[in-house]
Amino acid sequence: MTLTTTKRRARPSGLARRVAAADWPALTGELNELGCALTPGLLDPADCRALIACYDEDRRFRSTIDMERHRFGSGQYRYFADPPPEPVQELREAFYPHLLTIARDWADKLGRPAPWPDTLEEWLTLCHDAGQNKSSQILLRYGAGDWNALHRDLFGEMVFPLQVVIGLDEQGTDYTGGEFLLVEQRPRAQSRGTTTVLPPGHGLIFTTRDRPVRSARGWSAGHVRHGVSTVRSGHRHSLGLVFHDA
């Protein structure tokens, strides 16, 4: 995989075909049940290594966040400059139409507007018109003792209800600990937590803010936050795909 930057591709890439080949009915069922779903492998080991290697290339990023300084946890992440590397853009564009179907269904169940157009390009134009015009694609790096506090990736009024994180390292070989955490505040019930180990190259689709949860009164919004448990040894990298800009 070559980490070039581009705005458009003339035809679907191998990454787009891998996303399309996933079992979307099964993924949708898991998202409706748990608020998260693990995809098959999307990136090869060489792809993962290439993304990890670009973390130290300052020119690729618009800003760097020290999590401890901002009391977000401990560790570091970097926002890609626009346009992001070609594979990042390809994955974002490939996921959008599949996630859009779920997003519109969730909005209908919750009785909310569904402002998301048919294409990612149109949606990002709406984000930019609303003042959210900064790239939100994230590359994260954790070392031993680092962790990420429970949070939501919200940058303004324009919000897409699903996002994706892709693991780049092998748990047990490159690092220990560092499970992905999802905590759902269920309506009129105690919170539920879900932990997921991210295999390298696999993506976890998860809820950005809330999702419909069936109750005796119909559908209610189950509010969700996500984070990362403490990394006990080694280094853990991941790629975050957010479908609204900051």
HURA-V42330 format. One line per field, one symbol per residue. psi: psi as a letter, one per 40 degrees, with the letter a starting at -180 (. if undefined). Layout:
psi=???
//
This chain:
psi=hhgiiidiidihidddddddeigddddddddddeeihhiihdhidddddddddedegdeeidihhhdddefebhaiihhiihiiiddddddddddddddddddddddddefiigehididdddddddddeegeihehhhihiaheiihihiigheadhhheiihhhieihhdddiiafihhhhhgihfiiihihihhhiheiihhihddiihhhidebhihhhhiiahihhdiahhiihhhheii.
//
